[in-house]
Amino acid sequence: MAHMYILECRDGTPYVGSTRNLEHRLQQHAAGKGAEYTRRRLPVTLRWAAETDSVAEVYAWEKRVQGWSRKKREALMLGDFELISELSRRRTGKPRTTDT
């Protein structure tokens, strides 16, 4: 299984990552052996995670969400897919073709 997850760092910033073993990866982050970004912002809290069978799919999903705005990531953590859709619209009201 593959997991994508979002951590909230001590300073309130989100960190988006992916792993094959979520429990182990969370232990690494908590011990300061995770990503450099989270090492400097301990402690971290798991805010959201999803699981799939495909490592390639979860990696692509991670990269997509890393490019999202903070508001859009917050909406994902809340499960507010309507807000994600609204935030994906351009100021003109037209849906974006790549960032949904």
C-alpha positions as CSV (number, residue, x, y, z in Angstrom):
1,M,0.0,0.0,0.0
2,A,1.1,3.6,-0.6
3,H,0.0,6.6,1.4
4,M,-0.1,10.3,0.8
5,Y,-0.2,12.5,3.9
6,I,-0.3,16.0,5.2
7,L,1.4,17.0,8.4
8,E,1.0,20.2,10.3
9,C,4.3,21.6,11.5
10,R,4.8,23.5,14.8
11,D,4.7,26.8,12.9
12,G,1.4,25.9,11.3
13,T,2.7,25.2,7.8
14,P,1.6,22.0,6.0
15,Y,4.0,19.4,4.8
16,V,2.8,17.0,2.0
17,G,4.6,13.6,1.7
18,S,4.1,10.1,0.5
19,T,5.3,6.7,1.7
20,R,4.8,3.0,1.6
21,N,4.7,2.6,5.4
22,L,2.8,5.5,7.0
23,E,3.4,4.5,10.6
24,H,7.1,4.1,10.1
25,R,7.4,7.4,8.2
26,L,5.5,9.3,10.9
27,Q,7.9,7.9,13.5
28,Q,10.8,9.1,11.4
29,H,9.3,12.6,11.2
30,A,8.6,12.7,15.0
31,A,12.2,11.6,15.7
32,G,13.7,14.4,13.5
33,K,14.8,11.8,10.9
34,G,12.2,12.8,8.3
35,A,12.4,15.5,5.7
36,E,14.7,18.5,6.4
37,Y,11.6,20.8,6.3
38,T,9.9,19.0,9.1
39,R,13.1,18.5,11.2
40,R,13.3,22.3,11.6
41,R,9.6,22.5,12.5
42,L,9.0,19.8,15.1
43,P,6.7,18.7,16.5
44,V,4.5,17.7,13.6
45,T,0.9,16.4,13.7
46,L,-0.7,14.1,11.1
47,R,-3.7,16.1,9.7
48,W,-4.7,14.0,6.7
49,A,-3.8,10.7,5.0
50,A,-5.1,8.6,2.1
51,E,-4.1,5.1,0.9
52,T,-4.0,3.5,-2.5
53,D,-2.5,0.4,-4.1
54,S,-0.4,2.4,-6.6
55,V,2.9,4.0,-5.6
56,A,2.9,5.9,-8.9
57,E,-0.6,7.2,-8.3
58,V,0.2,8.4,-4.8
59,Y,3.4,10.0,-5.9
60,A,1.6,11.9,-8.7
61,W,-1.1,12.9,-6.2
62,E,1.6,14.2,-3.7
63,K,3.2,16.3,-6.4
64,R,-0.1,17.8,-7.4
65,V,-1.2,18.7,-3.9
66,Q,2.3,20.2,-3.2
67,G,1.5,22.7,-5.8
68,W,-1.8,23.7,-4.3
69,S,-2.4,26.8,-2.2
70,R,-2.6,26.6,1.6
71,K,-6.4,27.2,1.5
72,K,-6.8,24.4,-1.0
73,R,-4.8,22.0,1.2
74,E,-6.8,23.0,4.2
75,A,-10.0,22.2,2.3
76,L,-8.6,18.8,1.5
77,M,-7.8,18.1,5.2
78,L,-11.4,19.1,6.0
79,G,-12.8,16.9,3.2
80,D,-14.5,20.0,1.7
81,F,-14.3,19.0,-2.0
82,E,-16.8,21.7,-3.0
83,L,-14.4,24.3,-1.7
84,I,-11.5,22.6,-3.5
85,S,-13.5,23.0,-6.7
86,E,-14.2,26.6,-6.0
87,L,-10.6,27.4,-5.2
88,S,-9.6,25.7,-8.5
89,R,-11.5,28.2,-10.6
90,R,-9.8,31.2,-12.1
91,R,-10.8,34.7,-11.1
92,T,-12.9,34.8,-14.3
93,G,-15.0,32.0,-13.0
94,K,-13.7,29.5,-15.6
95,P,-12.5,26.2,-14.3
96,R,-8.7,25.5,-14.6
97,T,-7.7,22.7,-16.9
98,T,-4.8,21.4,-14.9
99,D,-5.1,22.2,-11.1
100,T,-8.2,20.6,-9.8
